[in-house]
Amino acid sequence: EAPPKVEDNPAEAFTDSSLFAHWGQDLSPENRRIALKQFQYYGYNAYLSDRLPLDRPLPDLRPSGCRNLTFPDSLPEVSIVFIFVNEALSVILRSIRSAIDRTPPHLLKEIILVDDNSNNEELKEKLQKYVDEVNAHKPGFIKVVRHSKQEGLIRSRVSGWRVATAPVVALFDAHVEFSVGWAEPVLTRIKEDRKRVISPSFDNIKYDTFEIEEYPLSAQGFDWELWCRYLNPPKSWWKLENTTAPIRSPALIGCFIVDREYFQEIGLLDEGMEVYGGENVELGIRVWQCGGSVEVLPCSRIAHIERAHKPYTEDLTAHVRRNALRVAEVWMDEFKSHVYMAWNIPQEDSGIDIGDISERKALRKKLQCKTFRWYLVSVYPEMRMYSDTVAYGVVR
């Protein structure tokens, strides 16, 4: 629903909200109330975002060697897809603006906006007005896909991919800001090997102050419940003593860039999953087991808002659990027991309907993919394995 209207109750100070821990002390009580209402709705400080320039500068947090790298003259073009539902308009516009400003124009073919059935009125007329203004200069440059019902992040990404026409597709949330030079390293790696799926390195846009917080360079992995997590880069990367080198990564944490046709060959995302959660882990496992690779690029940096609370959260845990069991049944062979154990669910008669997985199993067979044991040994040796478990459960 749209942000609730501010009622005419006495202006309270709202000093207890995390929004005001580092920001907003000088606001009037009335403006504090408006800011808090927006924060509760969006999960970040939309009041402040609306007052920041769309083209604000970002600190260049790339490792120093990145500035000296050279790239081929001819690189494939990219389509950037932004997915959103009820996002603050200024945050979406800043994502678009930073993509346009920080991607060389000859490499950025188009921007695709996928609105997963937002009901926030601003995102209809005002967003369309901005799109029309941009497209007046570059016809067809921004395309808008609007879902008539909420499909969730997973299917929204696939519908954005379907509209894309560039040889490479970048799938992003609509609350990011791009750093200078983000595109060339990515497109170079994909040009060299189209079976590479690439993640940028992420920094954090703080949800309250919108300041950029530098995150350490990381690989991306997951635990046995299939929640994503950052990992220390592997020993082989540290041995290179080259902070610009790609970081081999067991999985993907969210936003990624992929060769458009390879993405289809490898099976897109599992559209039998619900809403979101687990789909990027599944993609990472599948790419590795089926002959591709996943890497994080230190020289490609994207700042991303980590919300205080997310949309789609009605029962997010149930979606992640169901999605995790689909991944376990299709890809994990004898190690699927680890996922059931992590969620504390019996393997027989789990009581959870994971839907039809026959198509995904057929895909695995068609692509002649390796075993999950191979993946654990070769790609994700940091993952703990539990053998000889006699029983599991909660001790009461």
C-alpha positions in Angstrom: 0.0 0.0 0.0 1.1 3.6 -0.4 2.8 5.3 2.5 0.2 6.0 5.1 -1.0 9.6 5.4 0.4 11.4 8.5 -2.4 11.7 11.0 -3.0 14.9 12.9 -1.9 13.5 16.2 0.5 15.5 18.5 4.0 15.5 17.1 5.9 12.9 19.0 9.7 12.8 19.1 10.1 9.2 18.0 13.5 9.1 19.6 13.4 5.3 19.9 13.6 4.5 16.2 16.9 3.2 14.7 16.3 5.9 12.0 17.2 8.7 14.4 20.3 7.1 16.0 22.7 8.9 13.6 20.5 11.2 11.7 17.7 13.7 11.9 18.3 15.3 15.3 17.7 18.8 13.8 14.3 17.9 12.2 11.1 19.4 13.5 8.8 16.9 15.3 6.4 17.0 12.3 9.1 16.2 9.8 10.4 13.5 12.1 7.0 11.9 12.0 6.9 12.1 8.2 10.4 10.6 7.9 9.6 7.8 10.3 6.4 6.9 8.4 8.4 6.6 5.2 11.1 4.6 6.9 8.6 2.1 8.2 7.2 1.7 4.7 10.4 1.5 2.7 12.9 0.1 5.2 15.3 3.0 4.4 15.4 6.7 4.8 13.3 7.8 1.8 12.8 11.3 3.4 16.6 11.8 3.1 16.9 10.1 -0.3 14.3 12.6 -1.7 16.6 15.4 -0.7 19.9 14.0 -2.1 20.9 14.7 -5.7 20.2 11.9 -8.2 23.8 12.3 -9.5 25.6 12.5 -6.2 29.3 11.5 -6.4 30.4 8.1 -4.9 33.8 7.5 -3.4 36.0 5.4 -5.6 36.6 2.3 -3.4 38.2 0.1 -6.0 41.7 -1.4 -5.1 44.3 1.0 -6.4 45.5 -1.3 -9.2 42.1 -1.2 -10.9 42.7 2.3 -12.2 45.8 1.1 -14.2 44.0 -1.8 -15.9 43.4 -1.6 -19.7 40.4 -3.3 -21.4 39.7 -4.3 -25.0 38.3 -1.7 -27.3 35.5 -3.8 -28.5 33.4 -5.2 -25.6 29.8 -6.6 -25.7 26.9 -4.2 -24.8 24.9 -4.7 -21.6 21.2 -4.4 -20.8 20.7 -3.4 -17.2 17.6 -4.8 -15.5 16.2 -3.2 -12.4 13.6 -5.0 -10.4 11.3 -3.2 -7.8 8.1 -3.3 -5.9 7.0 -0.2 -4.0 10.5 1.3 -4.0 10.9 5.0 -3.3 10.9 6.9 -6.6 14.1 8.9 -5.8 16.0 5.6 -5.0 14.9 4.1 -8.4 15.8 7.3 -10.3 19.3 7.4 -8.6 19.9 3.8 -9.6 19.0 4.6 -13.2 21.0 7.9 -13.2 24.1 6.3 -11.8 23.8 3.4 -14.4 23.7 6.0 -17.2 26.4 8.3 -15.8 28.9 5.5 -14.9 28.5 3.1 -17.8 30.3 4.1 -21.0 27.4 5.0 -23.4 28.6 2.7 -26.2 28.4 -0.2 -23.8 25.0 0.5 -22.2 22.4 -0.7 -24.8 19.2 -0.2 -22.6 17.7 -0.1 -19.2 14.8 -2.3 -18.3 12.6 -1.6 -15.3 10.5 -4.4 -14.0 7.7 -3.2 -11.7 6.4 -6.3 -9.8 2.9 -4.9 -9.4 3.7 -1.9 -7.1 0.6 -0.2 -5.9 2.4 3.1 -5.0 0.9 5.7 -7.3 4.2 7.7 -7.6 5.7 4.7 -9.5 3.2 5.0 -12.2 2.8 8.6 -13.4 6.0 10.2 -12.1 8.3 7.3 -13.1 6.7 7.2 -16.5 7.3 10.9 -16.9 11.0 10.4 -16.2 11.2 7.5 -18.6 9.5 9.5 -21.4 11.9 12.4 -20.8 14.9 10.1 -21.2 13.4 8.3 -24.2 12.7 11.6 -25.9 16.5 11.9 -26.4 17.2 8.2 -26.9 14.1 6.4 -28.2 13.4 3.1 -26.6 16.4 3.3 -24.2 14.3 2.7 -21.1 11.8 -0.1 -21.3 9.2 -0.7 -18.6 7.7 -4.1 -17.8 4.7 -4.0 -15.4 3.4 -7.1 -13.8 -0.4 -7.4 -13.4 0.1 -9.5 -10.3 3.0 -9.9 -7.9 5.3 -12.6 -9.2 8.2 -12.2 -6.7 11.9 -11.4 -7.4 12.8 -14.6 -9.1 10.2 -14.5 -11.8 10.7 -10.7 -12.1 14.3 -11.2 -13.0 13.4 -13.7 -15.7 10.8 -11.4 -17.2 13.4 -8.6 -17.3 15.8 -11.0 -19.0 13.2 -11.9 -21.6 12.9 -8.2 -22.7 16.7 -7.6 -22.8 18.4 -7.5 -26.2 22.1 -6.9 -25.5 24.5 -9.8 -25.5 25.1 -9.4 -21.8 22.4 -8.8 -19.1 22.9 -7.3 -15.6 20.2 -8.1 -13.1 20.1 -5.6 -10.2 17.9 -4.4 -7.4 16.6 -0.9 -8.0 18.3 0.5 -4.8 22.0 0.5 -6.0 24.5 3.1 -7.2 27.3 2.2 -9.6 30.9 3.1 -9.2 33.0 4.5 -12.0 34.6 1.7 -14.2 32.2 -1.0 -13.0 31.3 -2.3 -16.4 34.5 -2.8 -18.3 36.0 -5.5 -16.0 32.8 -7.5 -16.1 32.3 -7.3 -19.9 35.9 -8.3 -20.4 35.6 -11.4 -18.3 32.4 -12.5 -20.0 33.9 -11.8 -23.5 36.9 -14.0 -22.6 34.6 -16.8 -21.4 30.8 -16.6 -21.9 30.2 -19.3 -19.2 31.4 -16.9 -16.4 28.6 -15.5 -14.2 29.9 -12.3 -12.5 29.0 -10.5 -9.3 30.3 -7.1 -8.6 31.9 -6.3 -5.2 29.3 -4.7 -2.9 29.6 -1.7 -0.6 26.7 -0.7 1.7 24.5 2.4 1.4 23.5 2.8 5.0 19.7 2.8 5.3 19.6 5.7 7.7 22.3 8.2 6.6 22.8 7.0 2.9 26.5 7.2 3.6 28.7 4.7 1.7 30.3 2.0 3.9 33.2 0.1 2.4 32.8 -3.6 2.6 35.9 -5.9 2.5 36.5 -7.9 -0.7 34.6 -11.2 -0.4 33.5 -14.3 -2.1 29.9 -15.3 -1.8 28.5 -18.5 -0.3 25.8 -19.9 1.9 25.0 -22.0 4.9 23.1 -25.3 4.9 19.8 -23.5 5.3 20.8 -21.8 2.0 20.9 -18.3 3.4 23.5 -16.3 1.5 26.7 -15.1 3.3 29.9 -13.3 2.5 33.1 -15.5 2.7 36.7 -14.7 3.0 38.3 -15.0 -0.5 40.0 -18.4 -1.0 43.7 -18.9 -0.2 44.5 -19.2 -3.9 43.4 -15.6 -4.3 45.4 -14.3 -1.4 48.5 -16.1 -2.8 48.3 -14.0 -6.0 48.9 -10.8 -4.0 46.9 -9.0 -6.6 43.8 -7.3 -5.2 42.4 -6.6 -8.7 42.3 -10.4 -9.5 38.8 -12.0 -9.9 37.7 -13.9 -6.8 36.4 -17.4 -7.4 33.0 -17.7 -5.7 30.9 -20.7 -4.7 27.6 -18.8 -5.1 26.0 -15.5 -5.8 24.5 -13.2 -3.2 22.1 -11.3 -5.3 22.8 -9.0 -8.3 24.8 -10.6 -11.1 25.8 -10.2 -14.8 25.5 -13.0 -17.3 25.8 -13.7 -21.0 22.2 -13.5 -22.2 22.2 -16.7 -24.3 24.3 -18.7 -21.8 21.8 -17.8 -19.1 19.1 -19.5 -21.1 21.2 -22.5 -22.0 22.0 -23.1 -18.3 18.3 -22.9 -17.3 17.7 -19.2 -16.2 16.4 -19.2 -12.6 14.2 -21.9 -11.1 10.8 -20.3 -11.7 9.2 -23.1 -9.6 10.7 -21.3 -6.6 8.5 -18.8 -4.7 9.0 -15.1 -4.1 12.8 -15.0 -3.4 15.5 -16.6 -1.3 17.8 -19.4 -2.4 17.6 -18.7 -6.1 21.0 -17.2 -6.4 22.5 -20.0 -4.4 20.8 -22.5 -6.7 22.2 -20.6 -9.8 25.8 -20.6 -8.4 25.7 -24.3 -7.6 24.1 -25.1 -11.0 26.6 -23.0 -13.0 29.6 -24.7 -11.3 28.2 -28.2 -11.5 27.2 -27.8 -15.2 30.6 -26.5 -16.5 30.5 -22.7 -15.9 32.1 -20.6 -13.2 31.2 -17.8 -10.8 33.4 -14.9 -9.8 33.4 -11.6 -7.9 35.3 -8.7 -9.4 37.1 -6.4 -7.0 37.3 -3.7 -9.7 33.6 -3.6 -10.3 32.0 -2.0 -7.3 28.3 -1.4 -6.6 26.8 0.3 -3.5 23.6 -1.3 -2.4 21.1 -0.3 0.3 20.7 -3.0 3.0 17.3 -2.2 4.2 16.3 -2.3 7.8 13.4 -4.5 6.7 12.5 -5.9 3.3 9.4 -6.1 1.1 7.9 -9.5 0.3 8.6 -10.4 4.0 5.3 -12.0 4.9 6.7 -15.4 5.9 10.0 -15.0 4.0 11.4 -17.9 6.1 8.8 -20.3 4.7 9.7 -19.4 1.1 13.4 -19.8 1.7 12.9 -23.1 3.4 10.7 -24.4 0.5 13.1 -23.1 -2.1 16.1 -24.7 -0.2 14.4 -28.1 -0.3 13.9 -27.8 -4.1 17.6 -27.1 -4.5 18.5 -30.0 -2.2 16.3 -32.4 -4.1 17.6 -31.4 -7.5 21.3 -30.7 -7.0 22.6 -32.0 -3.7 22.5 -35.8 -4.1 23.3 -37.5 -0.7 24.1 -34.1 0.8 20.4 -33.1 0.7 20.1 -34.5 4.2 22.2 -31.6 5.4 19.6 -29.1 4.3 16.7 -31.1 5.9 18.9 -31.3 9.1 19.7 -27.5 9.1 16.0 -26.7 8.8 15.2 -29.5 11.4 12.7 -31.2 9.0 12.3 -34.9 8.6 13.5 -36.1 5.2 10.6 -38.5 4.7 7.1 -36.9 4.8 8.5 -33.4 5.4 5.0 -31.9 5.0 6.3 -29.3 2.7 5.1 -29.2 -0.9 8.1 -28.2 -3.0 6.2 -28.4 -6.3 7.2 -30.3 -9.4 11.0 -30.6 -9.9 11.0 -33.0 -12.8 11.9 -30.2 -15.3 14.9 -29.1 -13.2 16.1 -32.7 -12.8 15.8 -33.2 -16.6 17.8 -30.0 -17.1 20.6 -31.4 -14.9 20.6 -34.6 -16.9 20.6 -32.7 -20.2 23.5 -30.5 -19.2 25.4 -33.6 -17.9 26.3 -31.8 -14.6 28.8 -33.0 -12.0 27.9 -34.2 -8.6 27.4 -32.1 -5.5 30.3 -33.9 -3.9 32.5 -32.6 -6.7 31.2 -29.1 -6.0 31.9 -29.3 -2.3 35.5 -30.7 -2.8 36.5 -28.5 -5.8 34.5 -25.2 -5.3 33.3 -24.9 -1.7 35.8 -26.8 0.5 35.0 -24.3 3.4 31.5 -25.8 3.7 31.3 -28.1 6.8 30.1 -31.6 6.1 28.4 -33.8 8.7 28.8 -37.6 8.3 27.5 -40.4 10.4 24.7 -38.3 12.0 22.5 -40.7 14.0 19.6 -38.4 14.6 18.8 -34.7 14.7 16.2 -32.4 16.2 15.5 -29.9 19.0 16.3 -30.9 22.5 13.4 -29.8 24.7 
